[in-house]
Amino acid sequence: MDIISQSDISKLERFIEDAQKIAITAHMRPDGDAVGSCAALFHCLGDMGKDAVIVLPDASPDYLGFITEAVGSRHLTDFESDGQGARDALAGCDLIFCLDYNAFHRTGKMEQALSGHHAVKILVDHHLNPARECFDLVFSETEVSSTAEYLYNILLMTSRYGHDAGKLPEQAATALMTGMTTDTNNFANSVFPSTLRMASSLLEAGVDRDFIISRLYNEYSEGRIRLMGELLSKRLEITPDGVAYMILDRKTIEKYGLKEGDTEGFVNIPLGIGRVKISCFFKEDEDRIRVSLRSKRGISANRCAALYFNGGGHEQAAGGRLAVPEDIGSIGEVAAYAEKVMHEFMVRQAE
């Protein structure tokens, strides 16, 4: 991770000091890193005496309830549940933090409200190719495990916390550890020396990692576990090129009573098979097929997402989507499409 500029930290502190009302935003379908980063910043801004609200494009998944409950419903809203309330919350802000996304189009329903907003906008993100021209201050770093880790380092450089993790509010520290843990798949990928230093410092500061792990990984719904069994036994396909893919349709989602976040991590499972080089998970949504990609070293999930799935991300963890019917007719056509484009991609990779 590159050294964070002290001049940028000074600008950050001035923007915060001058702000009367602050909004904290994240990408659509927020995950643990997005929600954890937003919640951590919310608690730190409160610690600084600032009035802040978290505004998300979609509702936070239930498995992160232990993070959002600490924020409280009065300070957390989303366009999915209350579009007008979310717009009103943004309208009254003069400073907007944009966490865990590199461009406004990744906020879905919020894009228009954000892109034309008069407020000062600050980006904190770890994805490739940030739209720097859209923001007044940019913190962008790809050589870091998560936005949560990057935000942790930024916060510790402020005069409020002075390189001492023990000064962070307890709920902020817990949220930061949660965000980093989920984005590394519990230290299974994207782990840097700085990641372990962060974890060590937060543990020394009193963060209860056992509590976080229990809430993240030991309180799944029965439907998730039963679906996992069906996917692995009946729907997992592996091509001769070493591409694994699974397809989840809406009928099956309804059958198992799944909620947002219940399929988190499924895409990683096939990578445990020796001959699998890249794993694809296709999930049917209202007017699109959501795509998750994970790969082993030497195979670019990011390139694959950009070439075939209208997406992008990190080198070994990326995502995208297929619009229905513009890109693909229906969920029933996904298997044939996946076989075709993934074979083409693996041939390209070998060149």
KAPE-V104256 format. One record per residue. RES is the residue in one small letter. PHI is phi in whole degrees, -180 to 180 (NA if undefined). PSI is psi in radians with two decimals (999 if undefined). D_CENTER is the distance of its C-alpha to the mean C-alpha in Angstrom with 2 decimals. Layout:
# KAPE-V104256
RES;PHI;PSI;D_CENTER
RES;PHI;PSI;D_CENTER
This chain:
# KAPE-V104256
m;NA;2.30;18.99
d;-68;2.75;21.28
i;-69;2.31;23.11
i;-78;2.28;21.74
s;-68;2.28;24.55
q;-67;-0.53;26.52
s;-67;-0.63;27.51
d;-68;-0.63;23.91
i;-65;-0.68;23.64
s;-64;-0.71;26.92
k;-63;-0.76;25.71
l;-58;-0.82;22.66
e;-65;-0.62;25.09
r;-68;-0.74;27.46
f;-61;-0.73;24.96
i;-66;-0.78;23.99
e;-61;-0.68;27.68
d;-80;-0.29;28.74
a;-76;2.47;26.22
q;-96;-0.68;27.57
k;-140;2.30;24.53
i;-121;2.36;20.88
a;-110;2.49;17.85
i;-119;2.17;14.25
t;-124;2.82;11.75
a;-145;-3.13;8.11
h;-78;2.87;7.10
m;-64;2.70;8.70
r;50;1.04;7.91
p;-62;2.39;5.56
d;-105;-2.96;4.30
g;-63;-0.65;6.10
d;-68;-0.77;4.80
a;-64;-0.88;4.63
v;-68;-0.74;7.71
g;-62;-0.74;9.19
s;-65;-0.78;9.32
c;-61;-0.81;10.77
a;-65;-0.72;13.12
a;-61;-0.80;14.25
l;-65;-0.67;15.16
f;-57;-0.84;16.84
h;-67;-0.63;18.99
c;-71;-0.69;19.91
l;-64;-0.68;20.96
g;-62;-0.67;22.99
d;-64;-0.46;24.51
m;-88;0.04;25.57
g;84;0.37;27.25
k;-104;2.57;24.99
d;-89;2.06;24.30
a;-135;2.75;20.63
v;-141;2.54;18.67
i;-99;2.21;15.04
v;-124;2.03;14.76
l;-112;2.69;11.97
p;-68;-0.69;12.53
d;-130;2.82;12.37
a;-63;2.53;13.23
s;-69;2.43;11.08
p;-64;2.65;11.69
d;-60;-0.58;14.90
y;-67;-0.23;13.96
l;-101;0.28;12.35
g;-57;-0.58;15.66
f;-68;-0.36;16.98
i;-86;-0.82;14.53
t;-72;-0.52;15.09
e;-62;-0.56;18.79
a;-73;-0.37;19.30
v;-80;-0.79;18.26
g;94;2.52;20.57
s;-64;-0.45;20.81
r;-68;-0.41;22.87
h;-113;0.18;20.10
l;-136;2.16;17.20
t;-142;2.91;17.40
d;-150;2.71;15.74
f;-68;-0.49;17.25
e;-68;-0.78;17.26
s;-87;-0.61;19.45
d;-151;1.41;21.37
g;-58;-0.80;21.23
q;-69;-0.71;24.21
g;-62;-0.67;23.19
a;-67;-0.73;19.86
r;-63;-0.75;21.94
d;-63;-0.70;24.46
a;-63;-0.71;22.02
l;-70;-0.70;20.82
a;-59;-0.58;24.42
g;-87;0.10;25.75
c;-99;2.56;23.47
d;-113;0.03;24.65
l;-144;2.29;21.57
i;-127;2.17;17.96
f;-93;2.34;15.02
c;-116;1.81;12.20
l;-110;2.33;9.10
d;68;0.49;6.13
y;-148;2.65;7.97
n;-103;-0.15;11.32
a;-159;2.71;13.47
f;-65;-0.45;14.33
h;-64;-0.33;14.48
r;-79;0.00;10.73
t;-100;0.09;11.39
g;57;-2.00;13.83
k;-60;-0.36;16.45
m;-91;-0.15;15.99
e;-53;-0.89;16.72
q;-65;-0.73;20.44
a;-64;-0.56;20.42
l;-85;-0.79;18.40
s;-63;-0.58;20.08
g;-99;0.14;23.51
h;-75;2.50;23.05
h;-78;-0.24;25.62
a;-68;2.77;23.59
v;-66;2.37;22.70
k;-122;2.26;19.10
i;-119;2.19;17.29
l;-99;2.32;14.28
v;-132;1.97;12.31
d;-157;2.80;9.94
h;-127;0.35;9.99
h;-96;2.84;10.01
l;-70;2.73;13.51
n;54;1.04;15.92
p;-68;2.54;15.04
a;-82;1.32;17.40
r;-57;-0.59;19.25
e;-66;-0.25;22.03
c;-88;-0.11;20.03
f;-125;2.65;19.49
d;-84;-0.42;22.14
l;-149;2.28;20.52
v;-122;2.15;17.94
f;-112;1.85;16.29
s;-134;2.19;14.76
e;-151;2.15;14.76
t;-92;-0.40;13.67
e;-87;1.02;15.73
v;-153;2.61;13.51
s;-65;-0.56;11.35
s;-167;2.85;8.36
t;-65;-0.60;8.24
a;-60;-0.74;9.72
e;-67;-0.74;12.47
y;-64;-0.78;13.19
l;-62;-0.69;13.50
y;-55;-0.82;15.66
n;-68;-0.62;17.94
i;-65;-0.83;18.25
l;-60;-0.71;19.20
l;-68;-0.32;21.71
m;-85;-0.17;23.37
t;-76;2.74;24.24
s;-64;-0.42;27.73
r;-65;-0.67;26.57
y;-112;-0.33;25.17
g;47;0.86;27.12
h;62;0.45;25.41
d;-125;1.79;25.86
a;-61;-0.44;22.93
g;-66;-0.28;25.50
k;-86;-0.23;25.70
l;-65;2.51;22.15
p;-58;2.51;22.26
e;-55;-0.79;21.87
q;-67;-0.57;19.08
a;-67;-0.76;17.12
a;-62;-0.73;17.71
t;-64;-0.74;16.63
a;-65;-0.69;13.30
l;-65;-0.75;12.73
m;-63;-0.67;13.90
t;-64;-0.82;11.67
g;-60;-0.78;8.39
m;-66;-0.71;10.11
t;-62;-0.77;11.57
t;-70;-0.67;8.78
d;-76;-0.31;7.17
t;-97;0.09;10.88
n;54;0.88;11.76
n;56;0.92;14.21
f;68;0.43;15.53
a;-93;-0.35;16.08
n;-152;2.85;14.44
s;54;0.69;13.52
v;-100;2.19;15.79
f;-115;2.88;17.92
p;-53;-0.65;20.91
s;-65;-0.50;19.12
t;-66;-0.78;16.56
l;-70;-0.59;19.59
r;-65;-0.73;21.31
m;-60;-0.85;18.56
a;-60;-0.75;18.65
s;-63;-0.79;22.43
s;-65;-0.68;22.76
l;-69;-0.63;20.67
l;-64;-0.75;22.75
e;-62;-0.52;25.85
a;-79;-0.11;24.84
g;108;0.12;24.92
v;-63;2.33;21.42
d;-90;1.56;22.04
r;-67;-0.60;19.85
d;-60;-0.69;21.87
f;-63;-0.78;20.95
i;-62;-0.82;17.18
i;-62;-0.72;17.66
s;-61;-0.78;19.97
r;-70;-0.59;17.72
l;-78;-0.71;14.73
y;-121;-0.10;16.95
n;-119;0.32;20.39
e;-134;0.66;20.15
y;-72;2.77;19.14
s;-75;2.71;21.20
e;-61;-0.63;24.23
g;-59;-0.67;23.15
r;-61;-0.81;20.10
i;-67;-0.71;22.47
r;-68;-0.67;25.14
l;-64;-0.72;22.92
m;-56;-0.75;21.75
g;-62;-0.74;25.46
e;-66;-0.76;26.23
l;-61;-0.79;23.59
l;-73;-0.58;24.73
s;-87;-0.51;28.40
k;-123;-0.38;28.79
r;-120;-0.06;25.97
l;-79;2.14;24.83
e;-117;2.47;26.41
i;-130;2.15;26.91
t;-87;2.87;28.59
p;-61;-0.37;31.20
d;-80;-0.08;28.83
g;87;0.43;26.54
v;-101;2.16;23.88
a;-104;2.44;22.65
y;-147;2.60;21.34
m;-133;2.51;21.02
i;-123;2.23;21.26
l;-120;2.04;20.54
d;-94;2.87;22.46
r;-66;-0.57;22.44
k;-61;-0.73;25.78
t;-71;-0.64;24.50
i;-57;-0.78;21.48
e;-69;-0.63;24.17
k;-58;-0.72;26.50
y;-96;0.05;24.30
g;63;0.71;23.12
l;-78;2.55;19.40
k;-113;2.95;16.90
e;-57;2.27;13.28
g;99;-0.25;11.40
d;-70;-0.31;14.75
t;-103;0.16;14.10
e;-56;2.23;11.05
g;91;-0.18;12.34
f;-59;-0.65;15.28
v;-63;-0.42;14.69
n;-76;-0.46;15.25
i;-59;-0.81;18.61
p;-62;-0.33;20.83
l;-67;-0.22;20.19
g;-74;-0.16;22.53
i;-88;2.24;25.31
g;-54;-0.75;27.21
r;-84;-0.08;27.88
v;-83;2.22;24.38
k;-103;-0.52;22.86
i;-148;2.47;19.87
s;-119;2.39;18.31
c;-124;2.35;17.34
f;-125;2.11;16.25
f;-110;2.22;17.34
k;-129;2.18;16.83
e;-75;2.27;19.07
d;-117;-2.99;17.96
e;-58;-0.95;20.45
d;-129;0.40;21.15
r;-158;2.90;18.93
i;-110;2.04;17.92
r;-81;2.41;14.22
v;-123;2.25;13.97
s;-119;2.40;11.99
l;-130;2.38;13.63
r;-136;2.46;14.19
s;-137;2.86;17.28
k;-88;2.87;19.73
r;-56;2.37;20.89
g;99;-0.20;22.89
i;-118;2.18;21.09
s;-91;1.77;18.62
a;-64;-0.61;15.81
n;-62;-0.81;14.80
r;-64;-0.73;18.42
c;-61;-0.80;18.67
a;-62;-0.71;15.82
a;-69;-0.68;17.47
l;-73;-0.68;20.92
y;-124;-0.23;20.72
f;-131;0.39;17.65
n;54;0.70;17.03
g;-144;-2.66;13.72
g;170;-2.89;12.57
g;152;-2.24;10.11
h;-105;2.97;11.45
e;-58;-0.70;14.94
q;-117;0.14;14.40
a;-148;2.00;10.97
a;-146;3.05;10.47
g;-154;2.96;10.47
g;-171;-2.77;12.82
r;-159;2.72;15.30
l;-120;2.08;19.05
a;-76;2.47;20.77
v;-113;2.14;23.66
p;-101;0.19;26.45
e;-62;-0.83;25.86
d;-93;-0.60;24.28
i;-152;2.51;25.43
g;-67;-0.73;27.93
s;-167;3.03;26.39
i;-61;-0.47;24.51
g;-68;-0.28;27.86
e;-97;-0.04;27.71
v;-65;-0.74;24.43
a;-58;-0.84;26.19
a;-64;-0.73;28.70
y;-64;-0.79;26.22
a;-61;-0.80;24.03
e;-59;-0.75;27.20
k;-68;-0.96;28.45
v;-73;-0.56;25.57
m;-72;-0.57;24.33
h;-64;-0.78;27.94
e;-60;-0.73;28.19
f;-65;-0.77;25.07
m;-67;-0.56;26.39
v;-65;-0.76;29.74
r;-60;-0.75;28.22
q;-62;-0.58;26.47
a;-79;-0.28;29.89
e;-72;999;31.70
